[in-house]
Amino acid sequence: MAIKKLNDYNIANKKILVRADLNVPIENGNISDNSRLISAIPTIKTIQSLGGITILISHFGRPDGLHKEEFSLKQVVPELEKLLNFPVKFSSELIGINVLKKIDKLIAGEILLLENTRFFVEEEMNDESFSKELSKLGDIFCNDAFSSSHRAHASTVGVSKLLPNCAGHLMKKEIDTLENVLKKPQKPLTAVVGGAKISTKLNLLLNLIKKVDYLVIGGGMANTFLFSNGLEIGKSLCEKKLKETAQRIILEANKNKCKIILPHDVVVASEFAANANFSIKNVRDIDNSDMILDIGPSTCDKINEIFSISKTLIWNGPMGAFELKPFDKGTINTSVCASKLTRNGKLISVAGGGDTVSALKKSKADKDFTYISLAGGAFLEWMEGKNLPGVECLL
């Protein structure tokens, strides 16, 4: 993709308006996961090294267009300063004459974080007048928030049309990585798709079966496929109305020479509770009182065998109810295998999605994956084959 980078401009003493994703989780007043802040650092440091001035904007939570203190970006300033080892100035306003005065006083290398873009309803409307106000904040627009690029908002799309634009390091890295794994992957290509429901990932499945050699299906959605094949699934989570949809996916996969891998043994319990009594059963032996909560050890072995012959792996979603023991074993077993193959240079592994990142962190497999995307919805939409407005506007 012919997207400009920061280095394509002379940014010395220029004001660089950076759309970052600083939307981090805060629990009891503390940031519980600073991954997104860490990801924003390379772009900020590059601007500093090239003599530019960094003006940071981001959304934070869902304040619904109202100014609510619990959604103020001021909360991320201390952690940003710690990560940068450099002071970060903060403005309690986002647009207007007072903000412009603050910006005019900045010198090369300095950083100013502005208040939450979603304090304005015009942000999510991609309002033209609001976009014009944002464009007054900088000389060059740099989008470094791939995770927000599936939405046509003023701070991702509107302002990009009013200023010279480019992609930040994180944005460029995400685009390049995802292009490589889906459009020009090393084969065989395997995709793991887990999670609760087919309905939430239908477009993803339909797109992947046209591109991958193996499609491993786990989590609650696997139950719907098992049910569609005429198997008893007991009290398990299942979208029975999507029986025909599951069969259509299987047929389309066969046409595209994509082999779908479903569980052949599973972990079952009578209730979903921590440390519940469980047993391992063949999928043909499920009773009415059984609840399928994870893939079994033999299925893990089969999946790991597929990983070992693959060159590229895309992962989205856990294999079972990984939040509670003992139903996390399938996800841990297979993710650790993928991480070892990656560490040994035998596999290119890319993962993304909220539950996916949490699951991989639990198994500590995330440390060895080739790339972990924090993009969530944008990652999924890219994998579905959709054009992202926040990326398209940079072309």
C-alpha positions as CSV (number, residue, x, y, z in Angstrom):
1,M,0.0,0.0,0.0
2,A,1.3,3.5,-0.9
3,I,0.8,5.1,2.4
4,K,3.2,7.9,3.4
5,K,5.3,7.6,6.6
6,L,6.6,10.3,8.9
7,N,10.0,10.1,7.3
8,D,8.5,11.1,4.0
9,Y,8.0,14.6,5.4
10,N,10.4,17.3,6.7
11,I,8.8,17.6,10.2
12,A,11.4,19.8,11.9
13,N,9.5,22.4,14.0
14,K,6.2,21.2,12.5
15,K,3.2,20.3,14.6
16,I,2.3,16.6,14.1
17,L,-1.3,15.8,15.0
18,V,-1.1,12.2,16.0
19,R,-4.3,10.1,16.3
20,A,-3.2,7.5,18.8
21,D,-5.2,4.8,20.7
22,L,-4.7,5.6,24.4
23,N,-8.0,3.8,25.4
24,V,-6.5,1.7,28.2
25,P,-8.5,-0.1,30.9
26,I,-8.5,1.6,34.3
27,E,-9.4,-0.3,37.5
28,N,-9.6,1.4,40.9
29,G,-7.9,4.4,39.5
30,N,-4.9,2.4,38.0
31,I,-4.1,1.4,34.5
32,S,-4.5,-2.4,34.4
33,D,-2.9,-2.9,31.0
34,N,-0.6,-0.3,29.4
35,S,0.0,-2.2,26.1
36,R,-1.6,0.5,24.0
37,L,0.4,3.2,25.6
38,I,3.6,1.2,25.0
39,S,2.6,0.8,21.3
40,A,2.3,4.6,20.9
41,I,5.8,5.3,22.1
42,P,7.8,4.6,18.8
43,T,5.9,7.2,16.8
44,I,6.2,9.9,19.5
45,K,9.9,9.2,19.8
46,T,10.4,9.4,16.0
47,I,8.7,12.8,15.9
48,Q,11.0,14.0,18.7
49,S,14.1,12.7,17.0
50,L,13.1,14.5,13.8
51,G,12.6,17.8,15.6
52,G,8.8,17.8,15.4
53,I,6.1,18.8,18.0
54,T,3.7,16.0,19.0
55,I,0.0,16.8,19.5
56,L,-1.8,13.7,20.7
57,I,-5.5,13.0,20.3
58,S,-7.4,9.9,21.2
59,H,-10.8,8.6,22.3
60,F,-11.2,7.1,25.8
61,G,-14.2,5.0,26.8
62,R,-17.8,5.8,25.8
63,P,-18.8,9.2,27.3
64,D,-21.5,9.6,24.6
65,G,-20.5,13.2,23.7
66,L,-20.6,14.4,27.3
67,H,-17.6,15.8,29.3
68,K,-17.3,13.2,32.1
69,E,-14.2,13.3,34.4
70,E,-14.1,9.5,34.6
71,F,-13.3,9.5,30.9
72,S,-10.7,12.2,31.0
73,L,-7.4,11.3,29.2
74,K,-5.6,13.2,32.0
75,Q,-5.5,9.8,33.8
76,V,-3.0,8.4,31.3
77,V,-0.5,11.3,31.5
78,P,1.6,9.8,34.4
79,E,2.1,6.5,32.7
80,L,2.9,8.1,29.4
81,E,5.5,10.3,31.0
82,K,7.0,7.2,32.7
83,L,7.2,5.3,29.4
84,L,8.6,8.2,27.5
85,N,10.9,9.4,30.3
86,F,9.8,12.8,29.2
87,P,7.1,15.4,30.4
88,V,3.7,15.3,28.7
89,K,1.7,18.5,28.8
90,F,-2.1,18.1,29.0
91,S,-5.0,20.3,27.8
92,S,-8.4,19.9,29.4
93,E,-9.8,21.1,26.1
94,L,-9.6,19.6,22.6
95,I,-10.4,22.4,20.2
96,G,-10.7,26.2,20.3
97,I,-8.6,29.3,20.8
98,N,-7.2,28.3,24.2
99,V,-5.8,25.1,22.8
100,L,-4.3,26.9,19.8
101,K,-2.5,29.3,22.1
102,K,-1.0,26.4,24.1
103,I,0.1,24.7,20.9
104,D,1.8,27.9,19.6
105,K,4.0,28.0,22.7
106,L,5.3,24.5,22.2
107,I,8.9,24.0,20.9
108,A,10.5,21.1,19.0
109,G,10.4,17.8,20.9
110,E,7.6,18.8,23.3
111,I,4.4,16.7,23.7
112,L,0.9,17.9,24.3
113,L,-2.0,15.5,25.0
114,L,-5.5,16.9,24.3
115,E,-8.8,15.9,25.9
116,N,-11.0,12.9,24.8
117,T,-12.3,13.3,21.3
118,R,-15.5,11.5,22.3
119,F,-16.5,14.4,24.6
120,F,-17.9,15.8,21.3
121,V,-20.8,14.0,19.6
122,E,-19.4,15.4,16.3
123,E,-16.5,13.0,16.6
124,E,-18.4,9.8,15.8
125,M,-20.6,11.7,13.3
126,N,-17.4,12.6,11.3
127,D,-18.8,16.1,11.3
128,E,-17.1,18.3,8.7
129,S,-17.0,21.5,10.9
130,F,-15.5,19.5,13.8
131,S,-12.9,17.9,11.4
132,K,-11.9,21.5,10.4
133,E,-11.4,22.5,14.0
134,L,-9.2,19.4,14.5
135,S,-7.2,20.2,11.4
136,K,-6.2,23.6,13.0
137,L,-4.2,21.7,15.6
138,G,-1.4,20.5,13.4
139,D,0.6,20.9,10.2
140,I,0.6,17.1,9.4
141,F,-1.8,14.4,10.4
142,C,-0.4,11.1,11.5
143,N,-2.8,8.2,12.1
144,D,-1.2,5.7,14.5
145,A,-4.5,4.1,15.7
146,F,-5.2,1.1,13.5
147,S,-7.5,-0.1,16.2
148,S,-9.9,2.9,15.5
149,S,-9.6,2.7,11.8
150,H,-12.7,0.6,11.2
151,R,-14.8,3.6,12.1
152,A,-15.2,6.8,10.0
153,H,-14.8,9.3,12.7
154,A,-13.6,12.9,12.5
155,S,-10.3,12.1,14.2
156,T,-9.6,9.2,11.9
157,V,-11.1,10.1,8.6
158,G,-12.4,13.7,8.5
159,V,-9.1,15.4,9.5
160,S,-7.0,13.2,7.2
161,K,-8.6,14.9,4.2
162,L,-7.7,18.3,5.4
163,L,-4.0,17.9,6.2
164,P,-1.0,16.2,4.6
165,N,-1.3,12.7,6.1
166,C,0.8,9.7,7.0
167,A,0.7,6.5,9.0
168,G,2.6,6.1,12.3
169,H,4.8,3.2,13.1
170,L,2.1,1.1,14.8
171,M,-0.4,1.7,11.9
172,K,2.2,0.8,9.3
173,K,3.3,-2.3,11.2
174,E,-0.3,-3.6,11.6
175,I,-1.0,-3.0,7.9
176,D,2.2,-4.7,6.7
177,T,1.7,-7.7,9.0
178,L,-1.9,-8.3,8.1
179,E,-1.2,-7.8,4.4
180,N,1.5,-10.5,4.6
181,V,-0.5,-13.1,6.5
182,L,-3.6,-12.9,4.4
183,K,-2.6,-11.7,0.9
184,K,0.9,-13.1,0.5
185,P,1.4,-15.7,3.3
186,Q,3.9,-18.5,3.5
187,K,1.9,-21.7,3.0
188,P,0.4,-23.8,4.5
189,L,-1.7,-21.1,6.2
190,T,-3.8,-22.1,9.2
191,A,-6.4,-20.0,11.0
192,V,-7.7,-20.6,14.5
193,V,-11.1,-19.2,15.1
194,G,-12.7,-19.6,18.6
195,G,-15.2,-17.8,20.7
196,A,-18.9,-18.2,21.6
197,K,-20.9,-17.7,18.4
198,I,-20.8,-18.2,14.7
199,S,-23.1,-15.3,14.2
200,T,-20.5,-12.8,15.4
201,K,-17.8,-14.2,13.1
202,L,-19.8,-15.4,10.1
203,N,-18.1,-12.9,7.7
204,L,-14.7,-13.9,9.1
205,L,-15.3,-17.6,8.5
206,L,-16.6,-17.1,5.0
207,N,-13.6,-15.0,4.1
208,L,-11.0,-17.3,5.7
209,I,-12.2,-20.4,4.0
210,K,-11.2,-18.8,0.7
211,K,-7.7,-18.2,1.8
212,V,-6.5,-20.7,4.4
213,D,-5.5,-24.4,4.1
214,Y,-6.7,-25.3,7.6
215,L,-9.4,-23.7,9.6
216,V,-9.4,-24.8,13.3
217,I,-12.7,-24.0,15.0
218,G,-13.0,-24.0,18.8
219,G,-15.0,-22.4,21.6
220,G,-18.8,-22.4,21.7
221,M,-19.0,-22.0,17.9
222,A,-17.6,-25.5,17.5
223,N,-20.7,-26.8,19.2
224,T,-22.9,-25.4,16.5
225,F,-20.8,-27.2,13.8
226,L,-21.0,-30.4,15.8
227,F,-24.8,-30.0,16.1
228,S,-25.1,-29.3,12.4
229,N,-23.3,-32.7,11.8
230,G,-26.0,-34.5,13.7
231,L,-24.2,-34.9,17.1
232,E,-25.7,-34.4,20.5
233,I,-24.3,-31.4,22.4
234,G,-26.3,-31.6,25.6
235,K,-26.5,-28.3,27.5
236,S,-23.7,-26.7,25.6
237,L,-23.8,-23.2,24.1
238,C,-25.1,-23.7,20.6
239,E,-26.8,-21.6,17.9
240,K,-29.2,-24.2,16.7
241,K,-30.9,-21.9,14.2
242,L,-27.5,-21.6,12.4
243,K,-27.4,-25.3,11.6
244,E,-27.8,-24.7,7.9
245,T,-25.3,-21.9,8.0
246,A,-22.7,-24.1,9.5
247,Q,-23.3,-26.7,6.8
248,R,-22.9,-24.1,4.1
249,I,-19.6,-23.0,5.6
250,I,-18.4,-26.7,5.5
251,L,-19.5,-27.1,1.9
252,E,-17.8,-23.8,0.8
253,A,-14.6,-24.9,2.7
254,N,-14.6,-28.1,0.7
255,K,-15.0,-26.3,-2.6
256,N,-12.0,-24.1,-1.7
257,K,-9.9,-27.0,-0.5
258,C,-9.9,-25.7,3.0
259,K,-9.9,-28.4,5.7
260,I,-12.1,-27.6,8.7
261,I,-10.8,-29.0,12.0
262,L,-13.5,-29.6,14.6
263,P,-13.0,-31.1,18.1
264,H,-13.2,-34.9,18.2
265,D,-12.9,-35.1,22.0
266,V,-14.0,-32.5,24.5
267,V,-14.0,-31.5,28.2
268,V,-17.5,-31.6,29.7
269,A,-19.0,-30.7,33.0
270,S,-22.5,-30.4,34.4
271,E,-22.0,-26.7,35.3
272,F,-19.7,-23.8,34.3
273,A,-17.9,-23.1,37.5
274,A,-14.3,-22.9,38.6
275,N,-12.7,-26.3,39.4
276,A,-16.0,-28.1,38.5
277,N,-15.9,-31.8,38.2
278,F,-15.2,-32.7,34.6
279,S,-14.6,-35.6,32.2
280,I,-13.2,-36.0,28.8
281,K,-15.5,-37.5,26.2
282,N,-15.6,-38.3,22.5
283,V,-17.9,-35.9,20.7
284,R,-20.1,-38.9,19.8
285,D,-20.7,-39.7,23.5
286,I,-22.2,-36.5,24.9
287,D,-25.1,-36.9,27.3
288,N,-28.1,-34.5,27.7
289,S,-26.7,-33.2,31.0
290,D,-23.2,-32.5,29.6
291,M,-21.9,-29.0,28.9
292,I,-18.9,-28.8,26.5
293,L,-16.5,-26.3,27.9
294,D,-13.1,-27.0,26.2
295,I,-11.4,-29.1,23.6
296,G,-9.9,-32.4,24.7
297,P,-6.3,-33.6,24.8
298,S,-6.5,-35.7,21.6
299,T,-7.9,-32.7,19.7
300,C,-5.1,-30.6,21.1
301,D,-2.6,-33.1,19.7
302,K,-4.3,-32.9,16.3
303,I,-4.2,-29.1,16.2
304,N,-0.6,-29.0,17.3
305,E,0.2,-31.5,14.5
306,I,-1.3,-29.1,12.0
307,F,0.6,-26.2,13.5
308,S,3.8,-28.2,13.0
309,I,3.3,-28.5,9.3
310,S,2.1,-24.9,8.8
311,K,4.2,-21.9,7.9
312,T,1.8,-19.2,8.9
313,L,-0.9,-19.0,11.6
314,I,-3.7,-16.5,12.3
315,W,-5.4,-16.8,15.7
316,N,-8.6,-15.2,16.8
317,G,-10.5,-16.5,19.8
318,P,-10.0,-19.1,22.6
319,M,-10.5,-22.9,22.3
320,G,-12.7,-23.1,25.4
321,A,-14.0,-21.2,28.4
322,F,-10.4,-20.2,29.2
323,E,-11.4,-17.8,32.0
324,L,-11.9,-20.7,34.5
325,K,-9.8,-23.7,35.3
326,P,-9.8,-26.5,34.2
327,F,-11.4,-25.2,31.0
328,D,-8.3,-23.3,30.0
329,K,-6.1,-26.2,29.1
330,G,-7.0,-26.5,25.4
331,T,-6.2,-22.8,24.8
332,I,-3.0,-23.1,26.8
333,N,-1.8,-26.3,25.3
334,T,-2.2,-25.2,21.7
335,S,-1.0,-21.6,22.1
336,V,2.1,-22.8,23.9
337,C,2.8,-25.1,20.9
338,A,2.4,-22.3,18.5
339,S,4.7,-20.0,20.5
340,K,7.4,-22.7,20.6
341,L,7.3,-23.2,16.9
342,T,7.5,-19.4,16.4
343,R,10.4,-19.1,18.8
344,N,12.2,-21.8,16.8
345,G,11.7,-20.0,13.6
346,K,9.3,-22.6,12.1
347,L,6.1,-20.6,12.2
348,I,4.9,-17.0,11.6
349,S,2.1,-16.4,14.1
350,V,-0.3,-13.4,14.3
351,A,-3.1,-13.1,16.8
352,G,-5.7,-10.4,17.6
353,G,-9.0,-9.7,19.3
354,G,-9.7,-8.9,23.0
355,D,-10.3,-12.4,24.3
356,T,-7.5,-13.7,22.2
357,V,-4.9,-11.4,23.7
358,S,-6.1,-12.2,27.2
359,A,-6.0,-15.9,26.6
360,L,-2.5,-15.8,25.1
361,K,-1.2,-13.7,28.0
362,K,-2.6,-16.2,30.4
363,S,-0.5,-19.0,28.8
364,K,2.4,-16.6,28.4
365,A,2.4,-17.6,24.7
366,D,2.1,-13.9,23.6
367,K,5.8,-13.3,24.3
368,D,6.8,-15.5,21.4
369,F,4.1,-14.8,18.8
370,T,5.4,-13.0,15.8
371,Y,2.8,-10.3,16.2
372,I,-0.1,-9.6,18.6
373,S,-2.6,-7.0,17.4
374,L,-4.4,-4.9,20.0
375,A,-6.9,-3.7,17.4
376,G,-10.0,-5.7,18.3
377,G,-12.8,-4.8,15.9
378,A,-10.5,-3.4,13.3
379,F,-8.4,-6.6,13.3
380,L,-11.6,-8.7,12.8
381,E,-12.9,-6.4,10.0
382,W,-9.6,-6.6,8.2
383,M,-9.6,-10.4,8.5
384,E,-13.2,-10.3,7.1
385,G,-11.8,-8.7,4.0
386,K,-13.4,-5.3,4.6
387,N,-11.9,-2.0,3.7
388,L,-11.2,0.1,6.7
389,P,-12.1,3.8,6.3
390,G,-9.3,5.0,8.5
391,V,-6.8,3.2,6.3
392,E,-8.4,4.0,2.9
393,C,-8.2,7.7,3.5
394,L,-4.4,7.5,3.8
395,L,-4.0,6.0,0.4
